[in-house]
Amino acid sequence: MSPDKGRKDAKKISTDRSLTDIAYDAIQRMIVTGALGPHQLISESELGRELDCGRTPIREALQRLKFEGFVEVLPRRGILVTAADVNGQLELLEMRRPLERLVVKLAAKRAKPDQRQAMRHLADELEQAIQKNDIDRYLDINKLIHQIQAEATGNRFLKSQITIVHNQSRRFWYSSISDTESFSIAAKHHAETLRAIADGDEEDAILHNQDLLDCLEKVTRDAITGMS
């Protein structure tokens, strides 16, 4: 685990967020990127030191991560980072399809003007990240895209559920997919979906999103086959 990396991730998040949110985002990123490896045991006090954060926010963040399946809390032993469930990605995609269809439909209908402008900018940035073969940047932008789409729905319950699914999906992509062509194809569909939402075109957004999820399912099945 890199202390400097952890602190940087924690500090760069907007200061108007709670300490728990800051700790949650930082620890989750460490797990997604592999800075905290599968089956690694960590402690609340160790995380507190590395993130320069109090024990209560760390504990609350870990409870959220436990609920989402990123860690297991082992009494008197510490916190165990779980391994990514590659086969479970297909189950996530099965759940993601109807949820994301609703997300893009509502976002296209309800997004505010500044959100639509931000969506177009993120679509451009995503394509630029792929052109530069910057996968880390791609995944960061990908997370921002999912966040703004969920926020644009104006439905906090839908946002909560789809965020959990997206977080686990990012972990799969980071740990299991290495070929840049898969990221490039996914980026194309992401950008098209985002621009359709920004234009308020519900039907087009749904169609592009379906193409995206079809692409993700194929890549997932190919990855599982390659591991067998």
Secondary structure, 3 states (H helix, E strand, C coil): CCHHHHHHHHHCCCCCCCHHHHHHHHHHHHHHHCCCCCCCEECHHHHHHHHCCCHHHHHHHHHHHHHCCCEEEECCCEEEECCCCCCHHHHHHHHHHHHHHHHHHHHHHHCCHHHHHHHHHHHHHHHHHHHCCCHHHHHHHHHHHHHHHHHHCCCHHHHHHHHHHHHHHHHHHHHHCCCHHHHHHHHHHHHHHHHHHHCCCHHHHHHHHHHHHHHHHHHHHHHHHHHC
